[in-house]
Amino acid sequence: MKMRATGDPEQFGFLLLPSFSMMAFASAVEPLRAANTIAGRKLYEWTMISMDGQAVPASNSIDIMPNTSVATEKHFDYLFVVGGTGAEKIRDPRALNFVRKLTRVGTVIGAVSTAPYLLAYAGLLDNRRCTIHWEYLDSFREDFPHLDITEELFEIDGQIITCSGGTASIDLLLHLISHSHGHDLATHVSEWFLHKQIREQSEHQRMALRFRVGVSHPKLLSAIQFMEENLETPLEREEIAEVVGLSTRQLERLFRKYLNSTPRKYYFGLRMQRARILLRQTSMSVLDVALASGFVSASHFAKCYREFFGHSPRRDRAPEA
């Protein structure tokens, strides 16, 4: 991307997929509005786009009326596809052809939240670094094992931008504003939204493990991290204890004291949650989900799944869009 010269406003298009994330969308478009206001001139213009020009429901059930459809011939400097719930199932040829066409004419193509799925289906992420919302990382990697998928807030690789969504959209747009119109303007926009720090793209999406689980004991945190990193091939309790420098009895005591659980039960819950995500977000067979979650057979997996969630794995299988 080149530094923006003075002149006409940069044109942003936002293709809103059904059940898109309102947070991710607002966090992308509002910095543009604020930049215009603070600068006292129109630096940016934006157009909302839907597949057919009709209103698009966000994941919070609020409908957004677009300005146009994917049939538009309007020029865009940037096109951002905004995803949300169910975006992994959307393979609408109209959307695929739209992003491919704009890529050919030099438009910078971005995908926010779960929308990297659409760019992957369009073949635009091949041989490029990309990211996606952390909840979809496992399923995205399972569906596209050949892609270079990172866990960063956003990735800019040539003409293609991917962003994890949520408030990370603010940081991405502040980066683009800084690139085009300087750091001072980006800082003013950040302060406008009480955004105290412009995060770098390399920062991790998720909060630190100690905040997520609500404990600070270093060896317990190390054990949990080790479990999270080894869901497909579960480790024995003795192996985990040895890695973190504890006896198995000490490990048991820590889990009971801080988490009111046992290492085995806690580990099992992590594997079950991963299985549910894969069932809901991928087209993997129940057997493949079972294997990816550390089970050796579909029947044993189904039995454990029913005992844990109260229903069969197939009930959590997301329908095709």
N, C-alpha and C positions, 0 to 999 in steps of 0.2 A: 504494500500500500504506500502511496506517495503522499507527501505533505500537501495539504490542501492549499491551493492558491486562493486569494481573495476573489470574490465574484458571486456567482449564483449559489443559492443554498444547496447543500448536499441533500440528495433525495434518498429517503429510507422507505422501504416497503416492509410491511409486516404481514406475512401470510399466517393467518390464525387457523390452526387445525381444530376440529371439534374437540371440546373438553380441554382446551388449552389452559395453561396456568395463568390466572390473572396477575398473580404476584410477579411472575417472570416477565410478562408483557408490560405491566405498569413500570417495573424497574428498568425496562429498556427504553420506553418512550418518554417517561417523565424527565430524565436528564436532558433530553433534546429540547423539551419545552423550556426547562430552566435555563439552559445555555442561551437560548434566544432572548429570554427576558433579561438575564444578567448582562449579556452583550449589548442589548439595546438595538439589535437588528436580527433579521431572520437568517440564521446560519444553517438551519435545518428545516426541512419539510418532510412530512411523513404521510404515508397512505396505508390504510388498512385494507387487507385483501382477504377474500374467502374463496372457496372453490367455485361457487356459483353466484357470488354477489349477494347472497342472502345472509341474514343474521347468523352469527356463530355463537353457540353457547360455550361459556367458559366452564371450567370444572366446578366453579361455585354456583352454577346455574344462572349467572347473569349473561344476557345476550348482548353481543356487540354487533352493531350494524356497520359493515365495511363500506369503503368508498368505491370498491370495484371488485372484479373477479379475476381469476387467473388468465382470462382471455385478454386482459389489458395489454396495450402496446406501450405503456408509459415507460420512460427511462428511469432506472434506479441505479444509484451508486452502490447501495447496499440493499440486499433483501434478507430479512430474518424470518425464518420459519419458527413459529412458537408452538411447542407441543405441550402435552399434559397427559392426563389419564387416557390410556389406550392408544397413544401415538405409535406404539410398536406394532399395531395391527393395521395401520393406515398405509396402503400402497396404491392410492388413487392415481391412475395414469395422468390425470390432469395436473396434479401437483408435481409428479415426477417429471413430466415434460416441461412444466413451467420452470423449475429450478435448473434443469439441464439447458434450456434455451437461454436463460439469463447468464448462466455460466459461460456459454459460448460467446456472448457479446461483452464479457469482461466485468459483469457485475460481481461484487464481493458477496458471497453467499454465506449466511450465518444460520445456525440452528441453536435454539435455546431450549433448555429443560430436556424433554425426551425427544425433541425433533431431530437430533442426529440420526435416529432410525431412518427417517425419510431420506436424508442425504446418503446414508449407507445403501438403502435400496436403489437410489439413483446412481450409485457407483462413484459418488463425488468424494468419498473419504478414503478411497484406495491410495496407498502410499503417502498418507498424510497423518499427522498426529491429530487426535480428536479426544473429546471428553464428553461426559453425559452426567446427569444427576446421579449421585452416589447410590441411590436405591436401585438403579437400573444397571449398575456397572457389571455385576455378575451375569445378568441375562444378556446384556449387550455383547460381552465377551464370548458367551456361549454361542450366540447367533452369528457373530462375525469374528471368528478366531484369527483371521488374517489381518485385522486392523490393528493399528498402533494406538491403543486406548489408554489414556492417562487418567489420573484422579485429580487433576488440577481444576481450578475454578473455571478457567476458559483456556482455549487454545487458538492461536492464530497461526495458520500454516499457509502462507501464500494467499490465495484467493478465497480460502475456506476458513470460517470461524465457527467454533463450537463452544457452547457455554452451558455450564451445569444448571443454570436456571436459578429460581429464587432471587435472593438479593445479589447473587453474583452477577446478574445482568447489570446492576448499577456499576459495579467495578469495571466490567467490560466496556460499557458506554463511556465511563469516565476516561478510560484508556484511549478510546477512539477520539473523544473530545480533546484530550491532551495532545494527541498526535496531530490533529488537524488545526487546533486553535490555541495550543499552549497549555502549560501546566497550571498557570494562574487561573484560567477560566475553569479548568477541571476541578481545582481546589475549591473555588467559589461554589460550583454546583454541588460538590460533595458536602460542604458546610450547609448549603441551602436545605438539604435533606437530613441534616443532623447525622451525617455519615462521617464519623470522626477520622476514619483512616481509609485511604484508597488501597485496597488489597491488591497485591501482585498476583499475576495469573498462576504462579507456582504454589500459592498457598493451598493447603488442603481444604476440601469441602466441609468435612465433618469436624465437629468440635472434638477437643482432646478426649481420649478414652476416659480419663478420670472424671470428667464432667458428665459424660454419657451414662456411666454406671453409678456415679455418685459415691465413689470411694477413692482414697488416695494412697492406699498401701501399695508400695512399688512392686512387691513380688506378686501380689494378687493381680495387679494390672498386667504384669508381664505374662502371667498364666492365661488371662483372658485374651490378650493379644495373640498369644501363641495358638489358642483355640480358634480364634477368628481366622487365622492364617492357614489353618489346616482342617477345613470342613469336609473336603472331598475324601481325604484319607485320615480319618480320626485317629488320634493318638491315645495310647493307654495313659491312665492316671499317673503311673510311675514315670513315664517318659516326661510328662509335663512337669512333675515335681522335680525331676532331676535337672531339667533345663533351667528352672527358676531358682534352683539351689535350696529346695525344701525337701523334707521327708513327706511321704504320702499323708501321714497323720497331720502334719502341720498344714499341708494344703487343704485337707478336709476342714480343719478348724477355721482357716481363713474364710473359706466359702460359707460356712455356717454362720460365722460371726458377722460378716459384712453383707452377705447376700441372702442369708436364710435359705441356702441351697447346698447342694453337693456339687463337686466338680463334674461328676457324670451327668447329673440332671441339668446343670447349666449348659454344658457342652451339647447335650441332646437338644435343648431348646434352640440354641444357635443353628444347629443343623436343620431343625424343623422350619425355622423362620426362613432360612435360605431356600428350602424346598418350596415353600409357599410362594416366594417371590418368583422363582423359576417357573412354577406352574402358571402363575398369573401373567407373566410378562414374556414368555417364550412359547414356541411351538414344540419344544422338546417333548418326547414321549415320557410317560410316567416312569418307565424303566430308566431312561437317561437322567431324569431328574433324581431318581433314587440313587443312581451311581454318583452323580455330582454332589450328593448330600451325604455320601459316606455309607450307603447301604449296598448290600451285595445282591439283593433280589427285590423285584417289584412287590411281591406278596408280603414280605417282611416290612417293607417300607409302607405299604398301604395299611397294614395293621397298626404300625406305630403312629402313622399320620392320623388315623381315625381315633386312636386313644388320646392323642395330644390335642387335636382340634375339634373332635366330636363329629367329624364327617369325613367322607372319603376324599382322596386327592382329586378325583375327577370333578368334584363339586367346585373346586377352586380353579379349574381349567378355564381360562378366559375364552369367551366365544370369539370367533373370527369376526372382524368388522365388515 
